[in-house]
Amino acid sequence: MVDWEVLELNYEETEFRISGKRVLGPYKRALAFYAPGLAPVEDETGWYHVRPDGTALYPQRYRRAFGFYCARAAVLDERGWFHIDLDGKPAYSERRPWAGNFQQDRCTVRDENGAYFHILPNGARLYNENYLYAGDFYDGQACVKNAHGLFTHIDLDGRIVHGQYYRELGVFHKGYATAGDETGRFHIDKQGRPAYSQRYLFVEPFYNGAAFAVNQDGKQVVVAENGEAKWEL
């Protein structure tokens, strides 16, 4: 059996290579291998998952298929989106207009009424609330958009983390999250409060205490965690 970790997807996403030599494919399209060693591919029969030796995990074919995360993969058939397990069997019976990928054993889905919420690996809802949008979980928290069009963070149980709301919001990364309101964009701390008074046109998450940003004059800068520009680019 070929070690799936050495299989490299080519730039065109049509075949897998080892040391530049094709070993699987060509396909109409393919996505990368992920643990435990399965990749979604598309050929003339449709989408399905293959093992490192190119054999199909199951006989079914789908309109779309994505990689396995938390032992679940999102697939689309004629009835809608759902997830399959590592045996290729449906993890639950429901079908929905859209489903994301599982992260931390929670997954965002959209229902027939346009509401977003998170489900567990067995398809059960994590909480009763409906949102205008819900994002992936990362380090125990996710962004959700309420009926007023404002974002906040929820925890792994679906509870509001800090009770602060913003027009734009990212997940926490290295202690800070990107946020935006009518005054501009900035970073917030774990209590949901702005980390500094400065406002920018654009900010990225912090990386080792520094973040790319665009100031009010349109200049590209690198800012520190106190909001001050360290360098102009």
trRosetta pair geometry for C-beta under 8 A, 3 or more apart (Angstrom, degrees):
i j d omega theta_ij theta_ji phi_ij phi_ji
1 51 7.8 -63 -146 154 110 117
1 52 6.0 87 178 73 86 121
1 53 6.0 -84 -131 -47 69 112
2 6 7.3 -116 174 61 91 105
2 7 6.6 76 137 -60 125 109
2 18 7.6 -125 -155 -56 125 140
2 23 6.7 134 -114 148 162 147
2 52 4.2 -147 75 149 93 116
2 53 6.0 149 14 -77 99 62
3 6 4.9 62 86 7 103 106
3 7 7.7 -171 97 -21 57 83
3 52 6.9 -151 106 -155 7 162
4 7 5.5 -45 -158 14 48 118
4 33 4.4 -149 177 163 109 152
4 37 3.7 172 -6 -136 153 89
4 38 7.8 -30 -129 -28 158 26
4 39 7.6 179 -154 -32 117 105
4 51 8.0 -101 -78 -178 119 56
4 52 4.2 -123 -77 -80 82 119
5 33 7.5 -128 -79 98 34 127
5 37 8.0 -67 -37 -100 69 92
6 18 5.7 40 135 -120 105 102
7 16 4.4 -2 -176 -177 107 126
7 17 7.4 125 -160 55 59 30
7 18 6.6 -52 -103 -67 51 86
7 23 6.9 -111 -119 64 95 125
7 24 6.9 12 -148 16 129 126
7 33 5.4 71 70 -1 122 140
7 39 7.7 -104 105 -35 142 147
7 52 6.2 -161 -32 -136 140 92
8 16 6.6 139 66 -161 37 67
8 17 5.0 -40 68 66 94 82
8 18 7.0 140 15 -88 93 37
9 13 6.0 16 168 -115 116 61
9 15 7.8 153 -147 87 54 35
9 16 5.9 -38 -90 -101 54 71
9 17 7.9 141 -104 18 8 81
9 30 6.1 -155 -132 103 111 108
9 31 7.3 -27 -110 -176 158 22
9 32 4.9 -103 -15 -91 139 74
9 33 7.8 176 -45 -1 104 75
9 39 7.9 171 -76 -147 116 144
10 13 6.8 -143 76 -52 69 22
10 14 6.3 -39 63 46 119 72
10 15 5.3 25 6 62 124 79
10 16 7.5 -146 -14 -92 81 22
10 17 5.9 75 -62 -10 93 119
10 22 8.0 -26 -41 -95 131 90
12 15 7.8 27 71 18 102 81
13 29 5.5 16 123 -154 107 74
13 30 5.5 -164 175 58 72 65
13 31 7.0 11 -157 -82 116 44
14 25 5.8 126 140 -174 63 142
14 26 4.8 5 152 -156 105 98
14 27 5.6 -167 -162 60 56 65
14 28 7.3 -86 -126 155 89 8
14 29 6.6 -53 -94 -103 63 35
14 30 6.3 124 -128 11 14 101
15 22 4.9 -22 158 -131 141 109
15 24 6.3 168 -162 89 70 59
15 25 3.0 -151 -112 74 78 148
15 26 4.8 -60 -64 -103 110 64
15 27 6.7 159 -76 13 55 78
15 30 6.9 120 -62 18 16 143
16 22 7.3 103 75 -149 44 63
16 23 5.8 -56 99 62 90 87
16 24 4.0 18 43 50 110 108
16 25 6.0 139 13 -11 66 114
16 30 6.9 -99 -45 128 88 159
16 33 7.5 52 -117 -27 139 112
16 39 7.4 131 -67 51 136 171
17 20 5.7 -7 166 -146 136 10
17 21 5.8 146 -156 67 90 30
17 22 5.4 -52 -95 -88 83 43
17 23 6.4 131 -126 7 30 85
18 21 5.9 -29 66 60 69 87
18 23 5.3 33 2 -22 103 136
22 25 6.1 -98 -162 65 114 97
22 26 7.4 -39 -152 -61 145 73
24 27 8.0 2 139 -27 87 108
24 30 7.9 121 115 -118 111 164
24 50 7.1 155 -164 117 140 150
24 52 8.0 -123 -52 -170 142 44
24 54 4.8 -175 -123 -85 103 102
25 30 6.5 -87 -88 -26 124 146
25 41 7.6 -148 -90 -142 89 135
27 30 4.6 99 57 -49 141 101
27 41 4.6 -107 -123 -170 162 107
27 42 5.9 115 166 64 111 52
27 43 5.4 -90 -139 -73 80 79
28 42 4.5 -67 66 107 106 98
28 43 5.8 153 -2 -114 97 31
28 44 7.2 129 -39 -58 125 50
29 41 7.3 173 93 -157 50 53
29 42 4.6 18 52 41 85 118
30 39 6.3 29 -175 149 101 122
30 40 7.2 166 -153 97 55 55
30 41 4.4 -9 -108 -112 88 84
30 42 7.2 -149 -70 22 50 69
31 39 6.1 -172 82 -169 66 85
31 40 4.8 19 40 60 114 94
31 41 7.5 -146 24 -74 66 48
31 66 6.7 -5 49 -141 171 54
31 67 5.8 -123 121 -51 130 98
32 39 6.3 -111 137 -123 21 110
32 67 6.9 -11 72 -81 72 140
33 37 6.1 2 -175 -147 118 45
33 38 6.7 151 -143 72 76 18
33 39 4.3 -62 -83 -61 64 108
33 52 6.9 40 -119 -88 150 83
34 37 8.0 -123 90 -62 31 18
34 38 6.9 -32 60 62 69 68
34 39 7.4 125 9 -89 65 64
34 67 4.5 78 11 -178 134 128
34 68 5.6 -164 85 58 113 77
34 69 7.1 -24 135 -72 156 65
35 68 7.3 -109 91 90 49 111
36 68 7.3 -40 14 91 67 149
36 86 6.8 31 27 -135 125 130
37 51 6.6 33 127 -150 99 69
37 52 5.5 -45 178 -35 111 107
38 49 4.7 17 176 177 113 122
38 50 7.0 156 -155 73 67 34
38 51 6.5 -39 -103 -94 71 49
38 57 6.1 19 -133 -61 125 140
38 67 7.5 148 94 -148 85 70
38 68 5.5 59 64 -5 120 128
38 73 7.5 -90 106 -58 133 144
38 86 7.7 -173 -18 -139 149 76
39 49 6.6 153 75 -152 30 72
39 50 5.7 -25 62 57 84 85
39 67 7.1 -26 -129 -106 48 91
40 47 6.0 9 -175 -173 104 104
40 48 7.2 179 -143 99 66 20
40 49 5.4 -45 -89 -92 58 72
40 65 4.0 -170 -139 108 127 100
40 66 5.8 -85 -7 -120 158 11
40 67 6.0 -118 -3 -68 106 53
40 73 7.1 160 -63 -170 115 136
41 47 7.1 171 88 -144 33 61
41 48 6.7 -24 61 66 76 65
41 49 7.4 119 15 -121 77 25
41 50 5.4 5 9 -3 127 119
42 46 6.7 -74 -140 162 78 27
42 47 4.8 -31 -92 -89 86 72
42 65 7.8 166 -69 35 84 99
43 46 7.5 -6 61 41 61 28
45 48 7.6 -8 96 -9 110 122
45 61 5.0 -122 140 -103 92 153
46 61 3.2 105 62 168 132 113
46 62 5.8 152 155 51 119 31
46 63 6.8 -58 -151 -80 109 30
47 61 6.6 122 52 -170 43 70
47 62 4.4 -54 72 73 100 86
47 63 6.6 -6 18 97 117 14
47 64 5.6 55 7 -145 165 15
47 65 3.9 177 146 6 122 103
47 75 7.2 -178 103 -139 121 93
47 76 7.9 51 51 49 141 83
48 56 5.3 0 132 -142 139 109
48 57 7.0 -170 165 38 95 85
48 58 6.8 -146 -156 63 112 78
48 60 6.8 157 -108 89 107 61
48 61 5.5 -65 -52 -110 108 61
48 62 6.6 138 -74 16 58 88
48 65 6.3 110 -88 -4 14 164
49 56 7.2 106 77 -157 50 63
49 57 4.4 -5 87 12 101 130
49 58 7.3 45 48 20 94 90
49 65 6.3 -133 -53 156 80 144
49 68 7.6 54 -126 -39 149 104
49 73 6.6 95 -65 71 139 176
49 88 7.0 -154 45 -97 119 99
50 54 5.5 -18 -176 -148 133 32
50 55 6.5 144 -153 73 82 29
50 56 5.9 -53 -99 -96 71 45
50 57 6.8 -148 -99 -23 18 83
51 54 7.1 -41 70 27 70 19
51 55 5.1 -3 37 59 111 84
51 56 7.9 -89 1 -21 83 1
51 57 6.4 127 -44 -73 84 78
56 59 6.9 96 113 -88 138 36
57 87 7.9 172 167 -176 105 24
57 88 4.8 165 126 -65 103 122
58 84 7.8 -110 8 180 155 152
58 87 7.7 85 -73 147 117 53
58 88 3.1 166 -44 170 137 159
58 89 7.9 168 -102 -54 148 51
60 77 7.9 -49 175 -91 123 126
60 88 6.9 164 29 170 111 114
62 65 4.9 108 67 -55 135 99
62 75 4.4 -94 -123 -172 165 108
62 76 5.7 117 174 64 108 53
62 77 5.5 -83 -128 -76 82 72
63 76 4.5 -66 66 103 101 103
63 77 6.3 149 2 -113 96 26
63 78 7.3 121 -32 -63 124 52
64 74 7.9 -12 113 121 102 90
64 75 6.7 173 91 -154 61 48
64 76 4.1 35 43 28 94 119
65 73 6.5 26 -171 150 88 121
65 74 7.5 165 -150 94 44 56
65 75 4.7 -1 -106 -110 79 88
65 76 7.5 -135 -62 22 49 72
66 73 6.0 -175 80 -168 64 84
66 74 4.7 12 41 59 116 94
66 75 7.4 -153 20 -72 69 50
66 101 6.2 -105 119 -79 137 107
67 73 6.2 -118 137 -121 19 102
67 101 7.2 14 70 -121 80 136
68 71 6.4 3 -179 -126 112 20
68 72 6.6 145 -149 68 72 22
68 73 4.5 -56 -85 -63 64 99
68 86 6.9 60 -136 -94 148 78
69 72 6.4 -37 70 64 61 75
69 73 7.4 115 15 -91 64 54
69 101 4.5 67 28 172 144 108
69 102 4.7 -179 102 63 97 77
69 103 6.5 -27 156 -72 136 57
70 102 3.8 -93 45 115 127 128
70 103 7.1 -165 -25 -90 126 15
70 104 7.4 -68 -78 28 138 7
70 105 5.2 175 -158 -82 145 55
70 121 6.5 -129 135 -87 116 115
71 85 6.3 8 152 -151 93 74
71 86 5.3 -54 -157 -40 89 108
71 102 7.9 -35 51 67 54 150
71 121 7.3 26 76 -139 99 136
72 83 4.3 7 -176 179 110 133
72 84 7.1 149 -154 70 62 36
72 85 6.5 -36 -100 -100 66 52
72 91 5.8 -13 -121 -45 109 157
72 101 7.9 157 94 -159 93 61
72 102 4.7 75 58 -6 121 137
72 107 7.2 -90 96 -50 144 146
72 121 5.8 -159 -47 -134 137 89
73 83 6.3 145 68 -154 34 76
73 84 5.4 -22 59 56 91 87
74 81 6.2 -2 -169 -168 100 106
74 82 7.6 171 -144 94 60 22
74 83 5.6 -43 -90 -94 51 76
74 99 4.8 -170 -132 99 117 105
74 100 6.7 -129 -64 133 153 14
74 101 5.9 -103 -11 -84 120 62
74 107 7.8 167 -71 -164 111 141
75 81 7.3 162 85 -145 36 61
75 82 6.6 -24 62 67 80 67
75 83 7.2 124 16 -119 80 27
75 84 5.7 22 3 -10 129 111
76 80 7.0 -74 -142 168 74 26
76 81 5.2 -31 -95 -91 79 70
77 80 7.2 -6 61 45 68 30
77 82 7.7 -24 17 26 100 103
77 95 7.6 -85 57 -122 93 130
79 95 4.3 -101 128 -103 101 174
80 95 3.3 120 59 162 113 104
80 96 5.4 164 154 55 132 20
80 97 6.1 -64 -141 -76 115 29
81 95 6.6 127 52 -164 37 69
81 96 5.2 -48 64 70 93 76
81 97 6.8 1 15 108 109 16
81 98 5.5 57 8 -139 153 18
81 99 3.9 -173 139 7 127 100
81 109 7.4 -176 97 -136 122 98
82 90 5.9 4 128 -141 138 101
82 91 7.2 -173 160 42 96 84
82 92 6.8 -143 -161 67 114 79
82 94 6.4 159 -107 89 110 60
82 95 5.4 -68 -46 -104 111 61
82 96 7.1 123 -74 17 65 80
82 99 6.5 109 -92 -9 17 158
82 123 7.8 -10 -150 -102 96 118
83 90 7.5 105 82 -155 48 58
83 91 4.6 -18 94 24 97 129
83 92 7.2 42 52 24 91 91
83 99 6.6 -129 -49 145 87 153
83 102 7.2 56 -122 -35 153 112
83 107 7.2 115 -56 45 143 174
83 121 7.7 -105 99 -151 151 59
83 123 7.6 -165 38 -77 108 86
84 88 5.5 -3 168 -156 135 33
84 89 6.2 148 -156 71 87 23
84 90 5.9 -58 -102 -92 70 35
84 91 6.2 173 -131 -24 16 86
85 88 7.3 -54 70 11 61 16
85 89 5.4 -13 40 60 102 80
85 90 7.8 30 -3 111 85 11
85 91 5.0 121 -50 -82 88 89
90 93 6.7 81 132 -90 139 39
91 121 6.2 -98 -179 170 140 70
91 122 6.6 -136 158 -120 95 33
91 123 6.3 159 112 -41 91 98
92 122 5.8 106 -73 169 115 48
92 123 2.8 -6 -22 -28 176 146
92 124 7.9 -169 -109 -31 150 56
93 123 7.3 166 31 104 54 176
94 123 5.5 151 26 -169 114 132
96 99 5.7 104 66 -55 117 95
96 109 4.9 49 93 -179 168 118
96 110 6.3 147 157 72 117 52
96 111 5.9 -73 -140 -104 109 49
96 112 7.5 -125 -143 -43 67 68
97 110 5.4 -63 73 98 101 101
97 111 7.0 89 17 174 102 14
97 112 6.2 133 -28 -91 115 49
98 109 6.7 164 93 -158 62 58
98 110 4.2 24 54 37 104 114
99 107 6.5 26 -174 148 93 124
99 108 7.5 157 -158 95 49 56
99 109 4.7 -14 -108 -109 75 90
99 110 7.7 -139 -68 22 42 70
100 107 5.4 -172 73 -171 87 84
100 108 4.1 37 14 60 135 91
100 109 6.9 -132 12 -71 78 48
100 136 6.5 -143 150 -78 149 89
101 107 6.5 -126 121 -126 18 105
101 136 7.3 1 68 -107 83 122
102 105 6.2 7 -178 -119 117 24
102 106 6.7 137 -150 63 74 22
102 107 4.4 -58 -88 -65 63 109
102 121 6.6 35 -117 -90 151 81
103 106 6.5 -38 71 64 63 74
103 107 7.2 123 16 -89 63 61
103 136 4.6 60 20 -172 148 104
103 137 4.7 -175 100 58 104 81
103 138 6.7 -22 152 -70 143 59
104 137 4.4 -84 42 102 126 133
104 138 7.8 -167 -16 -81 127 21
104 140 7.0 176 -141 -81 164 41
104 156 6.5 -101 142 -114 131 111
105 120 6.5 11 155 -148 91 72
105 121 5.6 -55 -155 -35 87 106
106 118 4.7 8 -179 -180 106 128
106 119 7.2 153 -155 72 60 34
106 120 6.7 -35 -102 -96 63 51
106 126 5.9 25 -131 -71 112 146
106 137 5.0 68 65 -11 121 138
106 142 7.4 -118 107 -33 136 144
106 156 6.8 -161 -29 -145 143 73
107 118 6.3 140 67 -154 32 74
107 119 5.4 -29 63 58 89 84
107 121 7.9 97 -5 -83 116 49
108 116 6.1 -4 -166 -169 100 106
108 117 7.6 167 -141 92 60 21
108 118 5.8 -43 -86 -95 51 70
108 134 4.8 -177 -124 97 109 97
108 135 6.5 -50 -61 -148 150 10
108 136 6.4 -92 -10 -74 119 52
108 142 7.8 177 -65 -171 108 148
109 116 7.1 167 84 -145 38 61
109 117 6.7 -22 59 65 81 65
109 118 7.5 125 14 -121 78 24
109 119 5.6 20 0 -7 125 117
110 114 6.7 -18 -173 -147 105 32
110 115 7.1 158 -153 80 60 36
110 116 5.4 -30 -96 -91 73 74
111 114 7.3 -46 72 22 68 17
111 115 5.0 -5 40 57 109 87
111 116 7.9 -166 6 -78 77 27
111 117 7.6 13 -21 19 111 102
111 130 7.8 -68 27 -127 128 116
113 130 7.8 -16 87 -157 121 152
114 132 8.0 -3 139 -138 98 58
115 130 3.7 -37 -160 -163 134 119
115 131 6.8 109 -167 48 77 38
115 132 7.8 -62 -126 -88 55 29
116 130 7.2 116 53 -169 42 67
116 131 4.8 -52 72 76 92 89
116 132 6.8 2 21 110 109 17
116 133 5.2 49 22 -135 156 23
116 134 4.0 -173 137 10 117 94
116 144 7.5 -171 99 -139 114 88
116 145 7.8 54 50 46 133 91
117 125 5.9 -1 130 -142 137 102
117 126 7.0 -168 162 40 94 89
117 127 6.8 -140 -161 64 113 80
117 129 6.7 160 -112 89 112 62
117 130 5.8 -71 -53 -113 113 52
117 131 6.4 135 -78 17 62 90
117 134 6.0 96 -104 -6 18 158
118 125 7.5 102 83 -160 52 60
118 126 4.2 -8 92 15 100 135
118 127 7.1 46 51 20 94 90
118 134 6.0 -130 -48 149 83 147
118 137 7.5 61 -125 -41 147 109
118 142 7.1 120 -65 53 139 163
118 158 6.8 -158 49 -90 120 100
119 123 5.6 -20 178 -155 135 31
119 124 6.4 147 -158 76 84 31
119 125 5.9 -59 -104 -99 71 38
119 126 6.4 -155 -108 -24 16 84
120 123 7.1 -35 69 34 68 18
120 124 4.9 -6 39 61 112 86
120 125 7.7 21 0 90 87 7
120 126 6.0 130 -47 -77 83 77
125 128 6.8 86 125 -86 142 40
126 157 7.4 -179 172 -167 101 29
126 158 4.8 157 128 -56 102 121
127 154 7.8 -105 1 -174 156 149
127 157 7.5 93 -70 150 110 55
127 158 3.1 174 -43 169 136 164
129 144 7.9 63 113 166 130 157
129 158 6.9 166 28 175 111 118
131 134 4.9 107 65 -54 138 95
131 144 4.4 -99 -118 -172 161 104
131 145 5.6 117 173 62 105 57
131 146 6.3 -67 -130 -94 85 39
132 145 4.3 -69 67 104 99 107
132 146 6.8 30 7 108 101 10
132 147 6.6 142 -38 -96 106 36
132 149 6.7 -8 33 -97 165 51
133 143 7.9 -4 111 117 99 92
133 144 6.9 174 91 -154 58 48
133 145 4.0 36 44 25 92 122
134 142 6.5 40 -177 139 84 129
134 143 7.5 171 -151 94 43 55
134 144 4.7 -3 -107 -110 79 86
134 145 7.4 -131 -62 20 47 73
135 142 5.3 -173 78 -171 75 92
135 143 4.4 26 28 55 126 90
135 144 7.3 -141 17 -70 74 47
135 171 7.0 -136 107 -52 134 106
136 142 6.2 -147 109 -121 24 109
136 171 7.7 -55 82 -48 78 146
137 140 6.9 0 -176 -124 106 6
137 141 6.7 155 -146 79 75 15
137 142 4.5 -64 -87 -58 60 108
137 156 6.7 67 -143 -100 145 75
138 141 6.8 -38 65 66 63 65
138 142 7.1 114 13 -89 69 64
138 171 4.3 73 54 153 126 160
138 172 7.5 -174 97 55 102 63
138 173 7.5 -18 132 -76 135 84
139 171 7.2 136 39 160 98 117
139 172 6.3 -95 77 80 130 97
139 173 7.8 152 10 -94 142 50
140 155 6.1 -11 162 -150 89 78
140 156 5.4 -64 -149 -37 70 106
141 153 4.7 8 -179 -175 124 116
141 154 6.7 159 -152 77 72 38
141 155 5.8 -41 -97 -102 76 50
141 156 7.7 -80 -72 -42 41 66
141 161 5.8 9 -124 -63 126 149
141 171 6.2 155 93 -147 92 91
141 172 6.0 49 58 16 136 108
142 153 6.9 145 71 -151 31 68
142 154 5.7 -22 60 58 84 88
142 171 6.8 -32 -119 -99 36 111
143 151 5.3 -2 -171 -167 104 119
143 152 7.5 161 -146 83 63 23
143 153 6.2 -45 -93 -96 54 63
143 169 4.9 168 -132 102 126 107
143 170 6.8 -79 -51 -143 144 15
143 171 6.1 -115 -28 -67 99 70
144 151 6.8 155 80 -144 34 68
144 152 6.4 -24 61 62 82 70
144 153 7.7 123 17 -125 80 18
144 154 5.5 28 -2 -10 126 117
145 149 6.5 -9 -179 -150 106 33
145 150 6.9 163 -149 80 67 21
145 151 5.1 -37 -92 -85 71 74
146 149 7.3 -54 74 10 65 18
146 150 5.6 -13 42 61 101 75
146 151 7.7 177 2 -90 77 24
146 152 7.0 23 -25 12 112 105
146 165 7.2 -49 20 -129 126 129
148 165 7.7 28 79 173 124 152
149 167 7.4 4 134 -128 94 70
150 165 3.9 44 147 172 132 116
150 166 6.4 133 -164 56 89 19
150 167 6.5 -57 -117 -82 70 41
151 165 6.6 147 68 -156 37 66
151 166 5.4 -36 62 68 92 75
151 167 7.2 27 13 134 97 9
151 168 6.6 16 20 -166 139 11
151 169 3.6 -154 111 19 137 126
151 179 8.0 -159 79 -131 118 86
152 160 5.9 1 128 -141 138 97
152 161 7.2 -175 158 37 94 86
152 162 7.3 -152 -165 59 102 77
152 163 7.0 3 -149 -125 143 15
152 164 6.4 153 -122 77 98 46
152 165 5.0 -51 -62 -95 102 69
152 166 7.5 129 -78 17 55 73
152 169 7.0 150 -82 -38 16 177
152 192 7.5 -1 -143 -126 88 135
153 160 7.4 102 81 -159 55 55
153 161 4.1 -25 97 24 104 132
153 162 6.4 41 49 17 109 94
153 169 7.2 -140 -55 161 79 139
153 171 7.6 110 -115 -125 111 59
153 172 7.3 27 -112 -25 154 102
153 177 7.4 -166 -63 -39 131 170
153 192 7.3 -149 20 -90 112 105
154 158 5.4 -10 173 -154 134 35
154 159 6.2 146 -157 70 82 28
154 160 6.0 -51 -101 -91 72 37
154 161 6.3 -170 -115 -27 16 88
155 158 7.2 -51 68 16 62 16
155 159 5.1 -10 37 58 104 85
155 161 5.5 123 -47 -83 88 89
160 163 5.5 74 142 -75 128 64
161 192 7.2 149 98 -56 97 115
162 190 7.3 169 -71 152 137 49
162 191 5.5 142 -140 -175 132 36
162 192 3.3 174 113 -24 142 125
163 192 6.7 -164 60 36 51 166
164 188 7.0 -172 100 -162 148 152
164 191 7.7 80 -18 136 134 58
164 192 3.0 161 21 154 131 130
164 193 6.8 -164 -79 -65 160 46
166 169 4.8 124 68 -63 116 101
166 179 4.4 -69 -161 -164 173 106
166 180 6.2 119 166 59 115 43
166 181 5.6 -96 -144 -67 83 87
166 188 7.5 -144 -42 -33 148 144
167 180 5.3 -69 73 100 96 86
167 181 5.4 132 9 -114 105 44
167 182 7.1 107 -20 -48 143 59
168 178 7.3 -41 127 127 104 92
168 179 6.2 146 89 -166 74 40
168 180 3.4 22 43 39 118 111
168 181 7.8 -136 27 -53 80 39
168 185 6.8 -31 72 -109 137 98
169 177 6.4 20 -169 145 79 127
169 178 7.2 157 -154 92 32 63
169 179 5.2 8 -104 -111 68 78
169 180 7.6 -132 -54 25 47 71
170 173 7.4 -34 129 -3 117 110
170 177 5.0 -173 78 -170 75 84
170 178 4.0 43 17 47 125 93
170 179 7.3 -122 20 -61 75 51
170 205 6.4 -124 119 -70 151 101
171 177 6.1 -123 131 -119 15 111
172 175 6.8 -28 -175 -155 106 6
172 176 6.6 156 -145 82 74 14
172 177 4.6 -65 -84 -58 56 100
172 190 6.7 45 -121 -100 147 75
173 176 6.7 -38 64 69 64 64
173 177 6.9 108 12 -95 72 57
173 205 4.3 15 64 -166 141 140
173 206 6.7 175 100 49 95 73
174 205 7.2 121 30 166 104 104
174 206 5.2 -111 78 84 128 106
174 207 7.5 146 3 -101 156 29
174 208 7.9 -108 -139 -58 163 28
175 189 6.9 -18 160 -142 86 72
175 190 6.4 -65 -158 -43 67 103
175 206 7.7 -29 59 54 85 139
176 187 4.3 9 178 -179 126 123
176 188 6.7 150 -157 70 73 38
176 189 6.3 -43 -104 -98 74 47
176 195 6.0 -19 -123 -46 119 151
176 205 7.1 157 90 -151 93 74
176 206 5.3 66 52 2 128 124
176 225 6.9 -162 -43 -135 149 95
177 187 6.7 147 72 -156 34 71
177 188 5.3 -21 61 56 88 92
177 205 7.6 -32 -132 -111 37 95
178 185 6.7 4 -175 -176 97 106
178 186 7.7 161 -152 92 58 28
178 187 6.0 -49 -98 -100 46 67
178 188 8.0 86 -177 13 5 80
178 203 5.3 -179 -129 92 109 102
178 204 7.0 -66 -74 -161 140 15
178 205 5.9 -96 -32 -74 107 64
179 185 7.0 170 90 -151 41 64
179 186 6.0 -26 66 70 87 72
179 187 6.8 113 18 -134 88 19
179 188 4.7 41 -8 -18 139 113
179 194 7.4 -121 68 -96 133 74
180 184 6.8 -96 -141 139 81 30
180 185 4.2 -28 -95 -98 96 78
180 186 7.4 139 -91 20 48 64
181 184 7.4 4 59 45 65 36
183 199 4.9 -113 136 -103 93 158
184 199 3.0 111 56 171 139 111
184 200 5.7 138 163 48 122 29
184 201 6.6 -68 -146 -76 101 34
184 216 7.2 -63 -105 -82 145 97
185 199 6.8 109 42 -167 36 73
185 200 5.1 -58 71 74 86 81
185 201 6.7 12 24 135 112 12
185 202 5.9 33 53 -112 152 20
185 203 4.8 -165 129 8 112 99
185 213 7.8 -170 95 -142 109 101
186 194 5.4 18 113 -142 143 102
186 195 6.9 -170 157 40 103 82
186 196 6.6 -148 -161 62 120 81
186 198 6.7 151 -110 88 111 65
186 199 5.8 -67 -53 -112 110 58
186 200 6.5 134 -77 19 59 89
186 203 6.4 88 -108 -5 16 155
186 227 6.9 -7 -145 -114 103 115
187 194 7.5 104 81 -154 46 58
187 195 4.6 -18 94 22 95 129
187 196 7.3 43 53 19 91 95
187 203 6.4 -122 -50 140 82 153
187 206 6.9 38 -113 -37 155 106
187 211 7.1 141 -56 12 133 165
187 225 7.4 -81 79 -144 153 62
187 227 7.5 -154 34 -83 101 83
188 191 8.0 -123 167 71 96 56
188 192 5.6 -2 165 -160 136 32
188 193 6.0 153 -155 74 90 24
188 194 5.7 -59 -100 -91 74 34
188 195 6.1 178 -126 -27 18 85
189 192 7.4 -52 73 9 61 17
189 193 5.6 -11 41 59 99 80
189 195 5.1 119 -45 -86 87 89
194 197 7.1 89 126 -88 134 36
195 225 6.5 -82 159 176 141 73
195 226 7.5 -130 143 -120 97 28
195 227 6.5 166 101 -49 89 101
196 225 7.9 157 -36 146 122 44
196 226 5.5 110 -90 172 130 44
196 227 2.7 -148 103 -23 161 137
196 228 7.6 -140 -155 -29 156 61
197 227 6.7 166 43 91 49 167
198 223 7.6 -159 88 -139 146 141
198 227 4.0 160 31 164 115 121
198 228 7.1 149 -23 -77 150 41
199 216 7.0 57 93 -63 84 111
200 203 5.1 103 69 -53 138 96
200 213 4.5 -59 -153 -177 163 118
200 214 6.0 125 176 70 103 50
200 215 5.7 -72 -125 -106 85 42
200 216 7.1 -124 -128 -46 39 66
200 223 7.4 -113 -58 -34 146 150
201 213 7.9 129 51 173 65 78
201 214 4.4 -54 65 98 105 104
201 215 6.8 50 6 120 94 11
201 216 6.3 141 -39 -97 94 40
201 218 6.9 17 7 -93 157 50
202 213 6.2 171 91 -155 62 55
202 214 4.2 37 41 28 100 108
203 211 5.8 36 -172 136 91 131
203 212 7.5 156 -154 92 46 54
203 213 4.5 -6 -104 -107 72 98
203 214 7.9 -132 -62 25 47 64
203 223 7.2 -44 -126 35 107 137
204 207 7.8 -11 118 -14 113 103
204 211 5.1 -170 74 -170 74 91
204 212 4.4 31 21 56 126 91
204 213 7.0 -137 15 -68 72 58
205 211 6.3 -139 118 -119 20 116
206 209 6.2 12 -177 -104 118 11
206 210 6.6 125 -152 58 77 20
206 211 4.6 -71 -92 -57 55 107
206 225 6.3 27 -111 -88 150 88
207 210 6.1 -39 68 69 72 73
207 211 6.7 126 12 -90 72 59
209 224 6.4 -5 163 -146 88 74
209 225 5.6 -69 -148 -28 71 109
210 222 5.1 8 -177 175 113 110
210 223 7.1 152 -155 73 61 38
210 224 6.4 -35 -101 -97 67 51
210 230 6.4 -65 -123 27 110 148
211 222 6.9 154 73 -158 32 64
211 223 5.4 -26 63 59 87 88
212 220 7.1 -17 -166 -168 93 95
212 221 7.8 148 -156 85 48 41
212 222 6.1 -37 -95 -102 49 69
212 233 7.9 2 -134 -21 93 150
213 220 7.6 155 85 -154 41 52
213 221 5.4 -27 70 70 89 86
213 222 7.2 131 21 -116 83 20
213 223 4.8 16 9 -9 137 119
213 229 7.5 -121 65 -101 121 87
214 218 6.3 -11 179 -148 107 35
214 219 7.0 162 -155 78 63 31
214 220 5.6 -32 -99 -95 75 58
214 221 7.3 139 -107 20 24 78
215 218 7.2 -48 73 18 66 17
215 219 5.1 -5 40 56 107 86
215 221 5.5 40 -30 4 107 129
215 229 6.7 -30 -65 -71 130 136
219 232 5.9 -26 161 -145 126 108
219 233 7.9 154 168 46 79 71
220 232 7.2 108 84 -167 58 62
220 233 4.2 -53 106 57 107 115
221 229 4.1 -45 177 -136 144 115
221 230 7.5 139 171 43 93 57
221 231 6.6 164 -159 86 69 47
221 232 5.3 -38 -103 -105 83 57
221 233 6.5 -166 -92 1 25 87
222 229 7.0 103 67 -158 44 67
222 230 5.0 -50 96 58 93 102
222 231 4.6 15 39 50 110 93
222 233 6.8 95 -27 -46 88 105
223 227 6.0 -19 -179 -157 127 29
223 228 6.5 155 -152 80 81 28
223 229 5.5 -53 -95 -95 74 48
223 230 6.5 149 -127 -1 19 86
224 227 7.1 -37 73 26 70 20
224 228 5.4 -3 39 60 107 81
224 229 8.0 173 3 -112 79 4
224 230 5.2 101 -42 -52 93 111
229 232 6.7 35 164 -67 130 73
